[in-house]
Structures are given as C-alpha cells and as structure tokens.
Amino acid sequence: MSKLQVFPDLITDIHPQEWKFQVKKILKNLIPSHVRYKLSHQRWRLMFMPNLLLNYAYDFRRFVKNSSVSVKHPSTNLKVRTKTQLQARITIDYHSIEKGLAMKEPRIGFGREVIQRLLSNLPNYQEKYGFDETVQITLNTLSAYYYFNLEHGFQDEQLYESILKLKEAIPTYRNSKNEGGIFKITKKSILEDAHIDLRAFFQSRYSIRHFAPDEVNMCLIEQAVTMAQKTPSVCNRQSSKVYVFSSDEDKRKVLSYQSGNRGFGDQASKVLIVVSDLENFTLIGERNQCWIDGGMYAMSLVYALHSLGLATCCLNWSVEHSVDKALKKSTNIKDSESIIMMIAIGHLPEELRVAQSPRKPLQEVLIVK
Ligand SMILES: Cc1cc2nc3c(=O)[nH]c(=O)nc-3n(C[C@H](O)[C@H](O)[C@H](O)COP(=O)(O)O)c2cc1C
C-alpha cells in the first residue's frame, strides 16, 4: 500500500470539523481489522460499567427524590411533601382497614394504630387539599369499621365523635355504599360475570403494525382507561396514569424518541404513554413497584382496547436515562413518573398481516414443584 493511500487526505487542507472523521479514517487504514475489533470490544467493556452505574444513579435519584421513602417510618413522621405522597399513605391505611374487614372472621377492634393515624392524617389532608375522593372513601371506610365493631358489641365513642366531626365539616359528603369499606357478594354473581371465553379473547389479540386511516374517538380511550382502572395495584394505590397524544406533530415528536415503531408508528391514530408515579411508594422494598403496577395496568389497558375492537402495539421504553429525560422534557411528563411503555393504537384494517410470535411450550414455563 502506498503512503498516499494510507494518509489519503493529509496533503490537503482539512476543515476543523472533519478532523475526527479523518483521524478515524487514518486509524482504520493503519490498524488491522482483527485488532480493531478487539479494541472496540474492550472499549465497549470499559464504557459499559460506568454507563450502567450512571443509569442506576438516575433511577436511584428519582426514587429518593420522589417517593416518600426518605420521610421516616410511615407511623412516626408524616411530613410528606406532596398531595400524592399523603394520599398514598392515607390509602395504605384505609385499605388495610378494608382488608381487615374483608377477612373471613375480622378481629373486633383490630388496627387501632392505623385508625389513630387515619384520624390524624385525614383532617390534615382535608385542610390542605379540600374534600375529594380520598376523604370520601376514607370516611366511609372508618364508618364501616365503626359499625362492624358496634355490631359485635364494641362501641368506640371516640371514633364515632371523630367521624361525625369530620363529616360535619363537609357539606357535600355522601353516605355511599360503594365508596370505601366492604360489601357482600355471592359466588353466583362473580361466576356469572366471569363466564366469558377468555381463551378466544386472548388468542385474538395481536401486536398490530398496520392501522386503518380512521381516527380513534376519545370516547373509546376513555372507556378503555375506565376499564383498566380495575387493575389491581399495591395497597390500591393506583400509581398509573395514561397520557394521550393525538396531533400529528405530538405523535411524531414522542415516537421520535422510541426505536421500535419504524415503518408503522406514523399510521397510529393515537399514541399513549403509560406511566407510574413514584410519589405513591413509601418503602425501600417498593423501589421496583412502579414497573409491576404500571406493567399490569398497561396490560389491562391493551386488553380493554382490544375488547373495544381497536388495534394496539406496545412500544418498549427500553432507553437510557438521557432519552428518558429528553422525552419527559418535551412532553412535560413529571420526573416522578416512570415511563412504562408507549402504546400505538388505531382501527383495524380489513385485512392485515401479523407476526406469528410463537410461544414457548407449557413445560418450559410451568414448573410444578
Ligand atoms: C413492553 C413491550 C414492548 C414492546 N415493544 C415493541 C416495539 O417497540 N415495537 C414493536 O413492533 N413491538 C413491540 N412489542 C410487541 C412484541 O413484539 C409482541 O408483544 C410479541 O412479539 C408477542 O406478539 P403478540 O403481541 O402479537 O402476541 C412490545 C411488547 C411489549 C409487551
């Protein structure tokens, strides 16, 4: 190889911006390909660890900043910073009373500590944020607890007075049966509603990558989200939310941060982003809870949309911290909200192709011990 071939452009004037490119080109000519391969592998290994740590640091910072884990134990200090954090702590408590009442044989007078905490947090919440569903549900749960004990011969006068005082402060309070507490239900009525051919329903859902041009009406999204609201969540904290993007400009913008929608994302009528808010979590053990609750919510939402005849394709949010930050900045999604996934949705075309996506055999995934 002649000297001029190895250093092709050295003899010409090089623009400063082209230096990097030219140096790379020269090194490429000088270093044999097997050495280049080894070096690039080593470089990747050297960069991998710091980059992974940086991404964990991002998750760590977000959890410490946004959850109420750094506020001492829930029972001792309730100086939480945001409405969602206080709402979450009240929800954990009222739900523990609901759970206690839903046992086969609830213990009379159970959960005194929890009741005391609710009686101190609820007026605090009401004073700061006014009357809302959280207050309504908590008061109903406290009433259910009081009447359960009364029926079993335990009259808690202090609790009665406290509930009365709280209720009197709310002119719009409703004594509603289905908003906190428990209700009786029969096996027959559960089975009647559960008797649907779910196998065919599951089998007929595919990830769709070809949408009809018709627009998806917001009514359908509202129906699907209402259905997905029934998804179970840890202590009923309901950390999940759904963002809807409809305009061409917005859809293009959000999809530009996601790498798995190439070739079909532009046909979607709407793009949803499912998030789970870290402000709902209170313990170190809950550091990954957002992925579970948010993931389950997303699954319900996909099935709900499928039941309404819509086509969906989950879009991964397997990104590094810089991309996560960039999307949040451009959409005003809060730092506390963990992005679970995007979902591209549209109407089904009359005919389409779907990937077979065969599943693993049962014996590989069902391990009977
Ligand atoms: C969290 C998640 C992320 C996904 N991301 C993408 C994606 O970015 N692009 C895509 O075309 N499909 C994506 N999929 C769809 C999967 O490829 C698909 O669910 C799988 O192959 C099974 O096929 P099926 O959904 O048709 O049953 C995703 C699915 C899930 C659950």
The ligand as an SDF file (V2000), in Angstrom:
LIG
                    3D

 31 33  0  0  0  0  0  0  0  0999 V2000
  -43.3150   -3.9500   26.8130 C   0  0  0  0  0  0  0  0  0  0  0  0
  -43.3940   -4.2990   25.3500 C   0  0  0  0  0  0  0  0  0  0  0  0
  -42.6710   -3.5730   24.4500 C   0  0  0  0  0  0  0  0  0  0  0  0
  -42.7810   -3.8430   23.0750 C   0  0  0  0  0  0  0  0  0  0  0  0
  -42.1220   -3.0410   22.1970 N   0  0  0  0  0  0  0  0  0  0  0  0
  -42.3380   -3.2090   20.8720 C   0  0  0  0  0  0  0  0  0  0  0  0
  -41.7700   -2.2760   19.9590 C   0  0  0  0  0  0  0  0  0  0  0  0
  -41.0760   -1.3540   20.3220 O   0  0  0  0  0  0  0  0  0  0  0  0
  -42.0500   -2.4600   18.6380 N   0  0  0  0  0  0  0  0  0  0  0  0
  -42.8400   -3.4850   18.1820 C   0  0  0  0  0  0  0  0  0  0  0  0
  -43.0550   -3.5760   16.9760 O   0  0  0  0  0  0  0  0  0  0  0  0
  -43.3790   -4.3780   19.0510 N   0  0  0  0  0  0  0  0  0  0  0  0
  -43.1620   -4.2620   20.3790 C   0  0  0  0  0  0  0  0  0  0  0  0
  -43.7480   -5.1250   21.2820 N   0  0  0  0  0  0  0  0  0  0  0  0
  -44.6000   -6.2060   20.7790 C   0  0  0  0  0  0  0  0  0  0  0  0
  -43.9510   -7.5690   20.9250 C   0  0  0  0  0  0  0  0  0  0  0  0
  -43.0380   -7.7670   19.8900 O   0  0  0  0  0  0  0  0  0  0  0  0
  -45.0570   -8.6220   20.9060 C   0  0  0  0  0  0  0  0  0  0  0  0
  -45.9090   -8.3960   22.0210 O   0  0  0  0  0  0  0  0  0  0  0  0
  -44.5660  -10.0670   20.9860 C   0  0  0  0  0  0  0  0  0  0  0  0
  -43.8080  -10.3980   19.8740 O   0  0  0  0  0  0  0  0  0  0  0  0
  -45.7360  -11.0330   21.0400 C   0  0  0  0  0  0  0  0  0  0  0  0
  -46.5920  -10.8710   19.9440 O   0  0  0  0  0  0  0  0  0  0  0  0
  -48.1420  -10.5270   20.0610 P   0  0  0  0  0  0  0  0  0  0  0  0
  -48.2430   -9.2530   20.8740 O   0  0  0  0  0  0  0  0  0  0  0  0
  -48.6260  -10.3270   18.6580 O   0  0  0  0  0  0  0  0  0  0  0  0
  -48.8180  -11.6560   20.7580 O   0  0  0  0  0  0  0  0  0  0  0  0
  -43.6160   -4.8950   22.6370 C   0  0  0  0  0  0  0  0  0  0  0  0
  -44.3090   -5.6610   23.5730 C   0  0  0  0  0  0  0  0  0  0  0  0
  -44.2060   -5.3670   24.9140 C   0  0  0  0  0  0  0  0  0  0  0  0
  -45.0140   -6.1660   25.9140 C   0  0  0  0  0  0  0  0  0  0  0  0
  1  2  1  0
  2  3  1  0
  2 30  2  0
  3  4  2  0
  4  5  1  0
  4 28  1  0
  5  6  2  0
  6  7  1  0
  6 13  1  0
  7  8  2  0
  7  9  1  0
  9 10  1  0
 10 11  2  0
 10 12  1  0
 12 13  2  0
 13 14  1  0
 14 15  1  0
 14 28  1  0
 15 16  1  0
 16 17  1  0
 16 18  1  0
 18 19  1  0
 18 20  1  0
 20 21  1  0
 20 22  1  0
 22 23  1  0
 23 24  1  0
 24 25  2  0
 24 26  1  0
 24 27  1  0
 28 29  2  0
 29 30  1  0
 30 31  1  0
M  END
$$$$
